[in-house]
Amino acid sequence: MTHTPARNPHDSNQPDLSALAARLAALASIPWCDRCGTAVTAVLADSAHLLRTAAQLRDDLAAVRLDAANLRAAMQAALGAADDGEPDPLAFLRWELAGPSDHRGRR
């Protein structure tokens, strides 16, 4: 029995990319007649490309969601700092917008 990783609740309608890859591999191992083999080979190649693209898009989306969550946290921190009378409440936003290369372990 293979372990299926938990999916993101936001992606409940998304296909299991690992299961798709396994099905494509199983399909690729089936012997085909000469007439069918050409068409199936093209479909498998296109499907593999789509699978890689979907995996990359999933990873990109996760990175964008993380950035959005970090920016939201920085906005909330800035608003809280303003309410507390901090002299520079926007420092949280500036720090987050500067990006990871400018953080140098500060926080």
Stockholm file with secondary structure:
# STOCKHOLM 1.0

chainA/1-107         MTHTPARNPHDSNQPDLSALAARLAALASIPWCDRCGTAVTAVLADSAHLLRTAAQLRDDLAAVRLDAANLRAAMQAALGAADDGEPDPLAFLRWELAGPSDHRGRR
#=GR chainA/1-107 SS CCCCCCCCGGGTTSCCHHHHHHHHHHHHTSCCCHHHHHHHHHHHHHHHHHHHHHHHHHHHHHHHHHHHHHHHHHHHHHHHHHHTTCSCTTHHHHHHHHCGGGTTTCC
#=GC SS_cons         CCCCCCCCGGGTTSCCHHHHHHHHHHHHTSCCCHHHHHHHHHHHHHHHHHHHHHHHHHHHHHHHHHHHHHHHHHHHHHHHHHHTTCSCTTHHHHHHHHCGGGTTTCC
//
